[in-house]
Amino acid sequence: MLSYPQPSRAPEDLPEFFRPAIEKYRDEAEDLRRLPDELVDHLRINGAFRFTTPRELGGFELPVATTMTLIERLARIDGPTAWIVWNLNAGFGAAFLSEASVERIWANGPDPMVAHSSQPGYLVASENGFRLSGEWKLVSGVDSAQWLGLLALVLEGGQPRMTESGPDWRFCVVPRSSVTVRDTWHSTAMRGTNSNTVTVEDLPVDADMMVAPDARARIDRPLYHVPVINQITSGGAAVVLGMARAAIDEVAALSRTRTGPDGVPLTHQPRVQAAIGQAGARVDAALALLLTALGGLDAAAAAGRPATEKERGAVRGALPYAAETARAVLTSMYELGSSASLYESSRLGRLFRDGHAAAQHMVLSPANYELAGRTVIGIPANDPTL
């Protein structure tokens, strides 16, 4: 089996280590609509995409809650960069794929860039495996990736094939060179994420290059006992909360240099103090909820037992709560910024736009409360995405 050494820096040191480069290229990423190659290389070489990768392949193999803590800290520096680090941290796939598939994907080094998308296409069985077709929108980081993990539904006779746990879904790992990428990411926010559209028509995919959401890991260690879907979905919540915290910091700094119409410094105005205090409490509470819920999954995995539906439901409920909190905080901080928030040069204005755009992700939708609520009531979730 392939073996690579771990990066020399501890993962908890990486957000501040990356700060100078992220801040240097932040505006250029906005203009390019993707992270500059120099920044991607700097992130890659120093381990930003190894948070979930097995130790044998040079990865950090971090608990899910720890990875989300790092993503949130990166988002305080720049939301789009944190979003890319989240979406391309797919190294956990090595624990679920066959050794032959891992040899293929990791052959050229310890940092294969794998961008994933959960907007489903479809698969049909063929003589030697499956054939994949579909369109996947908003594939963040696609032009920085060498591989793509595309979700697809297996069809049989034109209808979804059913398993004991529901429809037969698979993540298909395919080379970036085998798909068509359409330049559709002309957005008003999160511009640096390069979230273009991918199309595929009748692409052969070997069965051992697929992972089902309920797959059992080949590597028997705690991180890989956490369900695949929970390895993927929580990063968006960490990103929006990190951007909300950054907006609070921006307003706090702004208040130290500006005065109100009455000439009183903003730092001395009770309404400003109260708004900043409330915003900080909201973000802290939402982040604590997210990390506590994810910590429950990590603890279950460490104890060698499957997480219960209620534990997984707690994570699902924490995701839209993070988005609601971030939206409220970003709006209140934007209002406190007054006219300063309006300019293209305003960091606060960009955080407002980027944060609201990121909160549009489907995993942060209020619809997720329904599934979380069923697990609280005790009704079977009957949902393989839980």
ZIPEMO-V794363 format. One record per pair of residues at least 24 apart in sequence whose ideal C-beta (glycine too) atoms are under 10 Angstrom apart, sorted by the first residue. I is the first residue (numbers start at 1). J is the second residue. If there is no record, write none. Layout:
i:I j:J
i:I j:J
This chain:
i:1 j:54
i:1 j:56
i:1 j:57
i:1 j:94
i:1 j:99
i:1 j:102
i:1 j:103
i:1 j:106
i:2 j:56
i:2 j:57
i:2 j:58
i:2 j:94
i:2 j:99
i:2 j:102
i:2 j:103
i:2 j:105
i:2 j:106
i:2 j:107
i:2 j:109
i:2 j:110
i:3 j:55
i:3 j:56
i:3 j:57
i:3 j:58
i:3 j:106
i:3 j:110
i:4 j:50
i:4 j:53
i:4 j:54
i:4 j:55
i:4 j:56
i:4 j:57
i:4 j:58
i:4 j:59
i:4 j:106
i:4 j:109
i:4 j:110
i:4 j:111
i:5 j:57
i:5 j:58
i:5 j:110
i:6 j:47
i:6 j:50
i:6 j:53
i:6 j:55
i:6 j:57
i:6 j:58
i:6 j:59
i:6 j:60
i:6 j:61
i:6 j:110
i:7 j:45
i:7 j:46
i:7 j:47
i:7 j:48
i:7 j:50
i:7 j:58
i:7 j:59
i:7 j:60
i:7 j:110
i:7 j:111
i:8 j:46
i:8 j:47
i:9 j:46
i:9 j:47
i:10 j:47
i:10 j:60
i:11 j:47
i:11 j:48
i:11 j:50
i:11 j:51
i:11 j:59
i:11 j:60
i:11 j:61
i:11 j:62
i:11 j:66
i:11 j:67
i:11 j:69
i:11 j:70
i:12 j:60
i:12 j:62
i:12 j:66
i:12 j:69
i:12 j:70
i:12 j:73
i:13 j:46
i:13 j:70
i:14 j:43
i:14 j:46
i:14 j:47
i:14 j:48
i:14 j:50
i:14 j:51
i:14 j:60
i:14 j:70
i:14 j:73
i:14 j:74
i:14 j:85
i:15 j:48
i:15 j:69
i:15 j:70
i:15 j:71
i:15 j:72
i:15 j:73
i:15 j:74
i:15 j:75
i:15 j:76
i:15 j:77
i:15 j:82
i:15 j:85
i:15 j:242
i:16 j:73
i:16 j:74
i:16 j:77
i:17 j:42
i:17 j:46
i:17 j:47
i:17 j:48
i:18 j:42
i:18 j:43
i:18 j:46
i:18 j:47
i:18 j:48
i:18 j:73
i:18 j:74
i:18 j:77
i:18 j:78
i:18 j:81
i:18 j:82
i:18 j:85
i:19 j:73
i:19 j:74
i:19 j:76
i:19 j:77
i:19 j:78
i:20 j:77
i:21 j:46
i:21 j:77
i:21 j:81
i:22 j:74
i:22 j:77
i:22 j:78
i:22 j:80
i:22 j:81
i:22 j:82
i:22 j:85
i:23 j:77
i:23 j:78
i:23 j:81
i:25 j:78
i:25 j:81
i:25 j:192
i:26 j:77
i:26 j:78
i:26 j:79
i:26 j:80
i:26 j:81
i:26 j:192
i:26 j:347
i:26 j:350
i:27 j:192
i:27 j:344
i:27 j:345
i:27 j:350
i:28 j:192
i:29 j:78
i:29 j:80
i:29 j:81
i:29 j:84
i:29 j:191
i:29 j:192
i:29 j:193
i:29 j:194
i:30 j:78
i:30 j:80
i:30 j:189
i:30 j:190
i:30 j:191
i:30 j:192
i:30 j:344
i:30 j:350
i:30 j:354
i:31 j:191
i:31 j:192
i:32 j:143
i:32 j:191
i:32 j:192
i:32 j:194
i:33 j:80
i:33 j:143
i:33 j:183
i:33 j:185
i:33 j:186
i:33 j:187
i:33 j:190
i:33 j:191
i:33 j:192
i:33 j:193
i:33 j:194
i:33 j:195
i:33 j:196
i:34 j:80
i:34 j:84
i:34 j:140
i:34 j:141
i:34 j:142
i:34 j:143
i:34 j:144
i:34 j:185
i:34 j:191
i:34 j:192
i:34 j:193
i:34 j:194
i:34 j:195
i:34 j:196
i:35 j:78
i:35 j:80
i:35 j:81
i:35 j:83
i:35 j:84
i:35 j:85
i:35 j:141
i:35 j:143
i:35 j:144
i:35 j:192
i:35 j:193
i:35 j:194
i:36 j:192
i:37 j:143
i:37 j:144
i:39 j:78
i:39 j:81
i:39 j:84
i:39 j:144
i:39 j:192
i:40 j:81
i:40 j:84
i:40 j:85
i:40 j:88
i:40 j:113
i:40 j:141
i:40 j:143
i:40 j:144
i:40 j:145
i:40 j:194
i:41 j:111
i:41 j:144
i:43 j:74
i:43 j:81
i:43 j:84
i:43 j:85
i:43 j:88
i:43 j:111
i:43 j:113
i:43 j:144
i:44 j:85
i:44 j:88
i:44 j:109
i:44 j:110
i:44 j:111
i:44 j:112
i:44 j:113
i:44 j:144
i:45 j:109
i:45 j:110
i:45 j:111
i:46 j:111
i:47 j:110
i:47 j:111
i:48 j:74
i:48 j:81
i:48 j:82
i:48 j:84
i:48 j:85
i:48 j:88
i:48 j:89
i:48 j:111
i:49 j:84
i:49 j:85
i:49 j:86
i:49 j:87
i:49 j:88
i:49 j:89
i:49 j:90
i:49 j:91
i:49 j:110
i:49 j:111
i:49 j:112
i:49 j:113
i:49 j:114
i:49 j:141
i:49 j:144
i:50 j:89
i:50 j:91
i:50 j:110
i:50 j:111
i:51 j:85
i:51 j:86
i:51 j:89
i:51 j:91
i:51 j:92
i:51 j:223
i:52 j:89
i:52 j:90
i:52 j:91
i:52 j:92
i:52 j:93
i:52 j:94
i:52 j:95
i:52 j:223
i:52 j:224
i:52 j:226
i:52 j:231
i:52 j:232
i:53 j:89
i:53 j:90
i:53 j:91
i:53 j:92
i:53 j:93
i:53 j:94
i:53 j:95
i:53 j:106
i:53 j:110
i:53 j:111
i:53 j:112
i:53 j:223
i:54 j:91
i:54 j:92
i:54 j:93
i:54 j:94
i:54 j:95
i:54 j:102
i:54 j:106
i:54 j:217
i:54 j:218
i:54 j:219
i:54 j:221
i:54 j:223
i:54 j:224
i:55 j:219
i:55 j:221
i:55 j:223
i:56 j:94
i:56 j:95
i:56 j:102
i:56 j:106
i:56 j:110
i:56 j:219
i:57 j:91
i:57 j:94
i:57 j:95
i:57 j:102
i:57 j:105
i:57 j:106
i:57 j:109
i:57 j:110
i:57 j:111
i:57 j:112
i:58 j:91
i:58 j:106
i:58 j:109
i:58 j:110
i:58 j:111
i:59 j:89
i:59 j:91
i:59 j:92
i:59 j:94
i:59 j:95
i:59 j:110
i:59 j:111
i:59 j:223
i:60 j:89
i:60 j:91
i:60 j:223
i:61 j:91
i:61 j:92
i:61 j:95
i:61 j:219
i:61 j:221
i:61 j:222
i:61 j:223
i:61 j:224
i:62 j:89
i:62 j:223
i:62 j:298
i:63 j:222
i:63 j:223
i:63 j:226
i:63 j:294
i:63 j:295
i:63 j:297
i:63 j:298
i:63 j:299
i:63 j:301
i:63 j:302
i:64 j:92
i:64 j:222
i:64 j:223
i:64 j:226
i:64 j:230
i:64 j:231
i:64 j:232
i:64 j:234
i:64 j:235
i:64 j:291
i:64 j:293
i:64 j:294
i:64 j:295
i:64 j:297
i:64 j:298
i:64 j:301
i:64 j:315
i:65 j:234
i:65 j:238
i:65 j:290
i:65 j:291
i:65 j:292
i:65 j:293
i:65 j:294
i:65 j:295
i:65 j:296
i:65 j:297
i:65 j:298
i:65 j:299
i:66 j:223
i:66 j:291
i:66 j:294
i:66 j:295
i:66 j:298
i:67 j:92
i:67 j:223
i:67 j:231
i:67 j:234
i:67 j:235
i:67 j:238
i:67 j:294
i:68 j:234
i:68 j:235
i:68 j:237
i:68 j:238
i:68 j:239
i:68 j:241
i:68 j:242
i:68 j:287
i:68 j:290
i:68 j:291
i:68 j:294
i:68 j:295
i:69 j:238
i:69 j:242
i:69 j:287
i:69 j:290
i:69 j:291
i:69 j:294
i:70 j:238
i:70 j:242
i:71 j:234
i:71 j:235
i:71 j:236
i:71 j:237
i:71 j:238
i:71 j:239
i:71 j:241
i:71 j:242
i:72 j:235
i:72 j:237
i:72 j:238
i:72 j:239
i:72 j:240
i:72 j:241
i:72 j:242
i:72 j:243
i:72 j:244
i:72 j:245
i:72 j:283
i:72 j:287
i:72 j:290
i:72 j:291
i:72 j:322
i:73 j:238
i:73 j:242
i:73 j:245
i:74 j:238
i:74 j:239
i:74 j:242
i:75 j:235
i:75 j:236
i:75 j:238
i:75 j:239
i:75 j:240
i:75 j:241
i:75 j:242
i:75 j:243
i:75 j:244
i:75 j:245
i:75 j:246
i:75 j:326
i:75 j:351
i:75 j:354
i:75 j:355
i:75 j:358
i:76 j:239
i:76 j:241
i:76 j:242
i:76 j:243
i:76 j:244
i:76 j:245
i:76 j:246
i:76 j:247
i:76 j:248
i:76 j:249
i:76 j:351
i:77 j:242
i:77 j:243
i:77 j:246
i:78 j:192
i:78 j:239
i:78 j:242
i:78 j:243
i:78 j:246
i:78 j:347
i:78 j:350
i:78 j:351
i:78 j:354
i:79 j:189
i:79 j:190
i:79 j:192
i:79 j:193
i:79 j:239
i:79 j:240
i:79 j:242
i:79 j:243
i:79 j:244
i:79 j:246
i:79 j:350
i:79 j:351
i:79 j:353
i:79 j:354
i:79 j:355
i:79 j:357
i:79 j:358
i:80 j:140
i:80 j:141
i:80 j:189
i:80 j:190
i:80 j:191
i:80 j:192
i:80 j:193
i:80 j:194
i:80 j:195
i:80 j:239
i:80 j:243
i:80 j:350
i:80 j:354
i:80 j:357
i:80 j:358
i:81 j:192
i:81 j:193
i:81 j:239
i:82 j:193
i:82 j:235
i:82 j:236
i:82 j:238
i:82 j:239
i:82 j:240
i:82 j:242
i:82 j:243
i:82 j:358
i:83 j:140
i:83 j:141
i:83 j:190
i:83 j:192
i:83 j:193
i:83 j:194
i:83 j:195
i:83 j:235
i:83 j:236
i:83 j:238
i:83 j:239
i:83 j:240
i:83 j:243
i:83 j:354
i:83 j:357
i:83 j:358
i:83 j:361
i:84 j:113
i:84 j:115
i:84 j:140
i:84 j:141
i:84 j:144
i:84 j:145
i:84 j:192
i:84 j:193
i:84 j:194
i:84 j:195
i:84 j:239
i:85 j:141
i:85 j:235
i:85 j:239
i:86 j:116
i:86 j:140
i:86 j:141
i:86 j:232
i:86 j:234
i:86 j:235
i:86 j:236
i:86 j:237
i:86 j:238
i:86 j:239
i:87 j:113
i:87 j:114
i:87 j:115
i:87 j:116
i:87 j:117
i:87 j:138
i:87 j:139
i:87 j:140
i:87 j:141
i:87 j:142
i:87 j:144
i:87 j:145
i:87 j:149
i:87 j:193
i:87 j:194
i:87 j:195
i:87 j:232
i:87 j:235
i:87 j:236
i:87 j:239
i:88 j:112
i:88 j:113
i:88 j:114
i:88 j:115
i:88 j:116
i:88 j:140
i:88 j:141
i:88 j:142
i:88 j:144
i:88 j:145
i:88 j:147
i:88 j:149
i:89 j:113
i:89 j:114
i:89 j:116
i:89 j:231
i:89 j:232
i:89 j:235
i:90 j:114
i:90 j:115
i:90 j:116
i:90 j:145
i:90 j:147
i:90 j:148
i:90 j:149
i:90 j:171
i:90 j:173
i:90 j:231
i:90 j:232
i:91 j:231
i:92 j:211
i:92 j:217
i:92 j:219
i:92 j:223
i:92 j:224
i:92 j:226
i:92 j:228
i:92 j:231
i:92 j:232
i:93 j:147
i:93 j:149
i:93 j:171
i:93 j:173
i:93 j:209
i:93 j:211
i:93 j:215
i:93 j:224
i:93 j:228
i:93 j:231
i:93 j:232
i:94 j:217
i:94 j:218
i:94 j:219
i:94 j:224
i:95 j:211
i:95 j:215
i:95 j:216
i:95 j:217
i:95 j:218
i:95 j:219
i:95 j:220
i:95 j:221
i:95 j:223
i:95 j:224
i:95 j:225
i:95 j:228
i:95 j:231
i:96 j:171
i:96 j:210
i:96 j:211
i:96 j:212
i:96 j:215
i:96 j:216
i:96 j:217
i:96 j:218
i:96 j:219
i:96 j:224
i:96 j:228
i:96 j:231
i:97 j:171
i:97 j:173
i:97 j:208
i:97 j:209
i:97 j:210
i:97 j:211
i:97 j:215
i:97 j:217
i:97 j:218
i:98 j:206
i:98 j:207
i:98 j:208
i:98 j:209
i:98 j:218
i:99 j:208
i:99 j:218
i:100 j:206
i:100 j:208
i:100 j:209
i:101 j:173
i:101 j:206
i:101 j:207
i:101 j:208
i:101 j:209
i:101 j:210
i:101 j:211
i:102 j:208
i:102 j:218
i:102 j:219
i:104 j:147
i:104 j:173
i:104 j:175
i:104 j:206
i:104 j:208
i:104 j:209
i:105 j:146
i:105 j:147
i:105 j:173
i:105 j:175
i:105 j:209
i:108 j:146
i:111 j:146
i:112 j:145
i:112 j:146
i:112 j:147
i:112 j:173
i:113 j:141
i:113 j:142
i:113 j:143
i:113 j:144
i:113 j:145
i:113 j:146
i:113 j:147
i:113 j:148
i:113 j:176
i:114 j:141
i:114 j:145
i:114 j:146
i:114 j:147
i:114 j:148
i:114 j:149
i:114 j:171
i:114 j:173
i:114 j:176
i:115 j:139
i:115 j:140
i:115 j:141
i:115 j:142
i:115 j:143
i:115 j:144
i:115 j:145
i:115 j:146
i:115 j:147
i:115 j:148
i:115 j:149
i:115 j:150
i:115 j:176
i:115 j:194
i:115 j:195
i:115 j:196
i:115 j:198
i:116 j:140
i:116 j:141
i:116 j:145
i:116 j:147
i:116 j:148
i:116 j:149
i:116 j:150
i:116 j:151
i:116 j:171
i:116 j:173
i:116 j:232
i:117 j:142
i:117 j:148
i:117 j:149
i:117 j:150
i:117 j:151
i:117 j:171
i:117 j:195
i:117 j:197
i:117 j:198
i:118 j:149
i:118 j:150
i:118 j:151
i:118 j:169
i:118 j:171
i:118 j:213
i:118 j:229
i:118 j:232
i:118 j:233
i:118 j:361
i:118 j:362
i:118 j:363
i:118 j:385
i:119 j:150
i:119 j:151
i:119 j:197
i:119 j:198
i:119 j:362
i:120 j:150
i:120 j:151
i:120 j:152
i:120 j:153
i:120 j:160
i:120 j:167
i:120 j:169
i:120 j:170
i:121 j:150
i:121 j:151
i:121 j:152
i:121 j:153
i:121 j:172
i:121 j:198
i:121 j:199
i:121 j:200
i:121 j:201
i:121 j:203
i:122 j:152
i:122 j:153
i:122 j:154
i:122 j:155
i:122 j:158
i:122 j:160
i:123 j:150
i:123 j:152
i:123 j:153
i:123 j:154
i:123 j:155
i:123 j:156
i:123 j:161
i:123 j:168
i:123 j:169
i:123 j:170
i:123 j:172
i:123 j:203
i:123 j:205
i:123 j:210
i:124 j:152
i:124 j:154
i:124 j:155
i:124 j:156
i:124 j:157
i:124 j:158
i:124 j:161
i:124 j:202
i:125 j:154
i:125 j:155
i:125 j:156
i:125 j:161
i:125 j:207
i:126 j:202
i:126 j:204
i:126 j:205
i:127 j:204
i:128 j:204
i:128 j:205
i:128 j:206
i:128 j:207
i:129 j:204
i:129 j:205
i:129 j:206
i:129 j:207
i:129 j:208
i:129 j:209
i:129 j:210
i:130 j:154
i:130 j:155
i:130 j:170
i:130 j:172
i:130 j:203
i:130 j:204
i:130 j:205
i:130 j:206
i:130 j:207
i:130 j:209
i:130 j:210
i:131 j:200
i:131 j:201
i:131 j:202
i:131 j:203
i:131 j:204
i:131 j:205
i:132 j:170
i:132 j:172
i:132 j:174
i:132 j:178
i:132 j:179
i:132 j:200
i:132 j:201
i:132 j:202
i:132 j:203
i:132 j:204
i:132 j:205
i:132 j:209
i:132 j:210
i:133 j:199
i:133 j:200
i:133 j:201
i:133 j:202
i:133 j:203
i:134 j:172
i:134 j:198
i:134 j:199
i:134 j:200
i:134 j:201
i:134 j:203
i:135 j:180
i:135 j:182
i:135 j:197
i:135 j:198
i:135 j:199
i:135 j:200
i:135 j:201
i:136 j:179
i:136 j:196
i:136 j:197
i:136 j:198
i:136 j:199
i:136 j:200
i:137 j:182
i:137 j:184
i:137 j:185
i:137 j:195
i:137 j:196
i:137 j:197
i:137 j:198
i:137 j:199
i:138 j:184
i:138 j:185
i:138 j:187
i:138 j:190
i:138 j:193
i:138 j:195
i:138 j:196
i:138 j:197
i:138 j:198
i:138 j:360
i:138 j:361
i:138 j:362
i:139 j:176
i:139 j:179
i:139 j:181
i:139 j:184
i:139 j:185
i:139 j:193
i:139 j:194
i:139 j:195
i:139 j:196
i:139 j:197
i:139 j:198
i:140 j:185
i:140 j:190
i:140 j:192
i:140 j:193
i:140 j:194
i:140 j:195
i:140 j:196
i:140 j:361
i:141 j:192
i:141 j:193
i:141 j:194
i:141 j:195
i:141 j:196
i:142 j:176
i:142 j:179
i:142 j:181
i:142 j:182
i:142 j:185
i:142 j:193
i:142 j:194
i:142 j:195
i:142 j:196
i:142 j:197
i:142 j:198
i:143 j:176
i:143 j:181
i:143 j:183
i:143 j:185
i:143 j:194
i:143 j:196
i:144 j:176
i:144 j:194
i:145 j:175
i:145 j:176
i:145 j:181
i:145 j:194
i:145 j:198
i:146 j:175
i:146 j:176
i:146 j:177
i:147 j:173
i:147 j:174
i:147 j:175
i:147 j:176
i:147 j:177
i:147 j:178
i:147 j:209
i:148 j:172
i:148 j:173
i:148 j:174
i:148 j:175
i:148 j:176
i:148 j:178
i:148 j:179
i:148 j:181
i:148 j:198
i:148 j:200
i:149 j:173
i:149 j:174
i:149 j:209
i:149 j:210
i:149 j:211
i:149 j:228
i:149 j:232
i:150 j:174
i:150 j:179
i:150 j:198
i:150 j:200
i:150 j:203
i:150 j:205
i:150 j:210
i:151 j:211
i:151 j:213
i:151 j:232
i:151 j:385
i:152 j:200
i:152 j:205
i:152 j:210
i:154 j:210
i:154 j:212
i:163 j:212
i:163 j:214
i:163 j:384
i:164 j:214
i:164 j:384
i:165 j:212
i:165 j:213
i:165 j:214
i:165 j:382
i:165 j:383
i:165 j:384
i:165 j:386
i:166 j:213
i:166 j:214
i:166 j:382
i:166 j:383
i:166 j:384
i:166 j:385
i:167 j:384
i:167 j:385
i:168 j:212
i:168 j:213
i:168 j:384
i:169 j:210
i:169 j:211
i:169 j:212
i:169 j:213
i:169 j:214
i:169 j:229
i:169 j:384
i:169 j:385
i:170 j:205
i:170 j:207
i:170 j:209
i:170 j:210
i:170 j:211
i:170 j:212
i:170 j:213
i:170 j:215
i:171 j:209
i:171 j:210
i:171 j:211
i:171 j:212
i:171 j:213
i:171 j:215
i:171 j:228
i:171 j:229
i:171 j:232
i:172 j:200
i:172 j:203
i:172 j:205
i:172 j:206
i:172 j:207
i:172 j:209
i:172 j:210
i:172 j:211
i:173 j:205
i:173 j:206
i:173 j:208
i:173 j:209
i:173 j:210
i:173 j:211
i:174 j:198
i:174 j:200
i:174 j:203
i:174 j:204
i:174 j:205
i:174 j:206
i:174 j:209
i:174 j:210
i:175 j:203
i:175 j:209
i:178 j:203
i:178 j:204
i:178 j:205
i:179 j:203
i:187 j:353
i:187 j:354
i:187 j:357
i:188 j:353
i:188 j:354
i:188 j:356
i:188 j:357
i:189 j:350
i:189 j:351
i:189 j:352
i:189 j:353
i:189 j:354
i:189 j:355
i:189 j:356
i:189 j:357
i:189 j:358
i:189 j:360
i:190 j:239
i:190 j:243
i:190 j:350
i:190 j:353
i:190 j:354
i:190 j:355
i:190 j:356
i:190 j:357
i:190 j:358
i:190 j:360
i:190 j:361
i:191 j:350
i:191 j:353
i:191 j:354
i:191 j:357
i:192 j:354
i:193 j:354
i:193 j:357
i:193 j:358
i:195 j:357
i:212 j:384
i:213 j:384
i:213 j:385
i:213 j:386
i:214 j:384
i:220 j:304
i:221 j:301
i:221 j:302
i:222 j:297
i:222 j:298
i:222 j:299
i:222 j:300
i:222 j:301
i:222 j:302
i:222 j:303
i:222 j:304
i:223 j:298
i:223 j:301
i:223 j:302
i:224 j:301
i:225 j:297
i:225 j:298
i:225 j:300
i:225 j:301
i:225 j:302
i:225 j:303
i:225 j:304
i:225 j:305
i:225 j:306
i:225 j:307
i:226 j:294
i:226 j:297
i:226 j:298
i:226 j:300
i:226 j:301
i:226 j:302
i:226 j:306
i:226 j:307
i:226 j:312
i:227 j:297
i:227 j:301
i:227 j:306
i:227 j:307
i:227 j:312
i:227 j:315
i:227 j:384
i:227 j:385
i:227 j:386
i:229 j:312
i:229 j:315
i:229 j:316
i:229 j:363
i:229 j:383
i:229 j:384
i:229 j:385
i:229 j:386
i:230 j:293
i:230 j:294
i:230 j:297
i:230 j:298
i:230 j:301
i:230 j:307
i:230 j:311
i:230 j:312
i:230 j:315
i:230 j:316
i:230 j:385
i:230 j:386
i:231 j:297
i:232 j:363
i:232 j:385
i:233 j:315
i:233 j:316
i:233 j:319
i:233 j:361
i:233 j:362
i:233 j:363
i:233 j:364
i:233 j:368
i:233 j:385
i:234 j:290
i:234 j:291
i:234 j:293
i:234 j:294
i:234 j:297
i:234 j:315
i:234 j:316
i:234 j:318
i:234 j:319
i:234 j:322
i:234 j:363
i:235 j:361
i:235 j:363
i:236 j:319
i:236 j:322
i:236 j:323
i:236 j:358
i:236 j:359
i:236 j:360
i:236 j:361
i:236 j:362
i:236 j:363
i:236 j:364
i:237 j:286
i:237 j:287
i:237 j:289
i:237 j:290
i:237 j:293
i:237 j:294
i:237 j:315
i:237 j:318
i:237 j:319
i:237 j:320
i:237 j:321
i:237 j:322
i:237 j:323
i:237 j:325
i:237 j:326
i:237 j:358
i:237 j:359
i:237 j:361
i:237 j:363
i:237 j:364
i:238 j:287
i:238 j:290
i:238 j:291
i:238 j:294
i:238 j:319
i:238 j:322
i:239 j:322
i:239 j:326
i:239 j:354
i:239 j:355
i:239 j:358
i:239 j:359
i:239 j:361
i:239 j:364
i:240 j:283
i:240 j:286
i:240 j:319
i:240 j:322
i:240 j:323
i:240 j:324
i:240 j:325
i:240 j:326
i:240 j:327
i:240 j:329
i:240 j:330
i:240 j:354
i:240 j:355
i:240 j:356
i:240 j:357
i:240 j:358
i:240 j:359
i:240 j:360
i:240 j:361
i:240 j:364
i:241 j:282
i:241 j:283
i:241 j:284
i:241 j:286
i:241 j:287
i:241 j:289
i:241 j:290
i:241 j:291
i:241 j:321
i:241 j:322
i:241 j:323
i:241 j:325
i:241 j:326
i:241 j:329
i:241 j:355
i:242 j:283
i:242 j:287
i:242 j:326
i:242 j:351
i:242 j:355
i:242 j:358
i:243 j:283
i:243 j:326
i:243 j:329
i:243 j:330
i:243 j:350
i:243 j:351
i:243 j:352
i:243 j:354
i:243 j:355
i:243 j:356
i:243 j:357
i:243 j:358
i:243 j:359
i:244 j:279
i:244 j:280
i:244 j:282
i:244 j:283
i:244 j:286
i:244 j:287
i:244 j:322
i:244 j:323
i:244 j:325
i:244 j:326
i:244 j:327
i:244 j:328
i:244 j:329
i:244 j:330
i:244 j:331
i:244 j:332
i:244 j:333
i:244 j:351
i:244 j:352
i:244 j:355
i:244 j:359
i:245 j:279
i:245 j:280
i:245 j:283
i:245 j:284
i:245 j:287
i:245 j:326
i:245 j:329
i:245 j:351
i:246 j:283
i:246 j:330
i:246 j:333
i:246 j:347
i:246 j:348
i:246 j:350
i:246 j:351
i:246 j:354
i:246 j:355
i:247 j:279
i:247 j:283
i:247 j:326
i:247 j:329
i:247 j:330
i:247 j:331
i:247 j:332
i:247 j:333
i:247 j:334
i:247 j:336
i:247 j:337
i:247 j:341
i:247 j:347
i:247 j:348
i:247 j:349
i:247 j:350
i:247 j:351
i:247 j:352
i:247 j:354
i:247 j:355
i:248 j:275
i:248 j:276
i:248 j:277
i:248 j:278
i:248 j:279
i:248 j:280
i:248 j:282
i:248 j:283
i:248 j:329
i:248 j:330
i:248 j:332
i:248 j:333
i:248 j:336
i:248 j:351
i:249 j:276
i:249 j:280
i:249 j:333
i:249 j:347
i:249 j:348
i:249 j:351
i:250 j:333
i:250 j:334
i:250 j:336
i:250 j:337
i:250 j:340
i:250 j:341
i:250 j:346
i:250 j:347
i:250 j:348
i:250 j:349
i:250 j:350
i:250 j:351
i:250 j:352
i:251 j:275
i:251 j:276
i:251 j:279
i:251 j:329
i:251 j:332
i:251 j:333
i:251 j:334
i:251 j:335
i:251 j:336
i:251 j:337
i:251 j:340
i:251 j:341
i:251 j:348
i:251 j:351
i:252 j:276
i:252 j:279
i:252 j:280
i:252 j:333
i:252 j:336
i:253 j:347
i:253 j:348
i:254 j:333
i:254 j:336
i:254 j:337
i:254 j:338
i:254 j:340
i:254 j:341
i:254 j:346
i:254 j:347
i:254 j:348
i:255 j:336
i:255 j:337
i:257 j:340
i:258 j:337
i:258 j:338
i:258 j:340
i:260 j:338
i:266 j:336
i:266 j:338
i:269 j:336
i:271 j:336
i:272 j:336
i:275 j:329
i:275 j:332
i:275 j:333
i:275 j:335
i:275 j:336
i:276 j:329
i:276 j:332
i:276 j:333
i:276 j:336
i:278 j:328
i:278 j:329
i:278 j:332
i:279 j:325
i:279 j:328
i:279 j:329
i:279 j:330
i:279 j:331
i:279 j:332
i:279 j:333
i:279 j:336
i:280 j:329
i:281 j:329
i:282 j:324
i:282 j:325
i:282 j:326
i:282 j:328
i:282 j:329
i:282 j:332
i:283 j:322
i:283 j:325
i:283 j:326
i:283 j:328
i:283 j:329
i:284 j:325
i:285 j:321
i:285 j:325
i:286 j:318
i:286 j:321
i:286 j:322
i:286 j:323
i:286 j:324
i:286 j:325
i:286 j:326
i:286 j:328
i:286 j:329
i:287 j:318
i:287 j:322
i:287 j:325
i:288 j:318
i:289 j:314
i:289 j:315
i:289 j:317
i:289 j:318
i:289 j:319
i:289 j:321
i:289 j:322
i:289 j:325
i:290 j:314
i:290 j:315
i:290 j:317
i:290 j:318
i:290 j:319
i:290 j:321
i:290 j:322
i:290 j:325
i:291 j:318
i:292 j:318
i:293 j:317
i:293 j:318
i:293 j:319
i:293 j:321
i:293 j:372
i:294 j:318
i:307 j:386
i:308 j:375
i:309 j:371
i:309 j:374
i:309 j:375
i:309 j:376
i:309 j:378
i:309 j:379
i:309 j:380
i:309 j:381
i:309 j:382
i:309 j:383
i:309 j:386
i:310 j:372
i:310 j:374
i:310 j:375
i:310 j:376
i:310 j:377
i:310 j:378
i:310 j:381
i:311 j:375
i:312 j:371
i:312 j:372
i:312 j:375
i:312 j:381
i:312 j:383
i:312 j:385
i:312 j:386
i:313 j:368
i:313 j:369
i:313 j:371
i:313 j:372
i:313 j:373
i:313 j:374
i:313 j:375
i:313 j:376
i:313 j:377
i:313 j:381
i:313 j:383
i:313 j:386
i:314 j:372
i:314 j:375
i:314 j:376
i:315 j:368
i:315 j:372
i:315 j:375
i:315 j:386
i:316 j:363
i:316 j:368
i:316 j:369
i:316 j:370
i:316 j:371
i:316 j:372
i:316 j:373
i:316 j:374
i:316 j:375
i:316 j:381
i:316 j:383
i:316 j:385
i:316 j:386
i:317 j:368
i:317 j:369
i:317 j:370
i:317 j:371
i:317 j:372
i:317 j:373
i:317 j:375
i:317 j:376
i:318 j:368
i:318 j:372
i:319 j:361
i:319 j:363
i:319 j:364
i:319 j:365
i:319 j:366
i:319 j:368
i:319 j:369
i:319 j:372
i:320 j:359
i:320 j:363
i:320 j:364
i:320 j:365
i:320 j:366
i:320 j:367
i:320 j:368
i:320 j:369
i:320 j:372
i:321 j:364
i:321 j:366
i:321 j:368
i:321 j:369
i:321 j:372
i:322 j:359
i:322 j:364
i:323 j:355
i:323 j:356
i:323 j:358
i:323 j:359
i:323 j:360
i:323 j:361
i:323 j:363
i:323 j:364
i:323 j:365
i:323 j:366
i:323 j:368
i:324 j:359
i:324 j:364
i:324 j:366
i:324 j:369
i:325 j:359
i:326 j:355
i:326 j:356
i:326 j:358
i:326 j:359
i:326 j:364
i:327 j:352
i:327 j:355
i:327 j:356
i:327 j:359
i:327 j:360
i:327 j:364
i:329 j:355
i:330 j:354
i:330 j:355
i:330 j:356
i:330 j:359
i:331 j:355
i:331 j:356
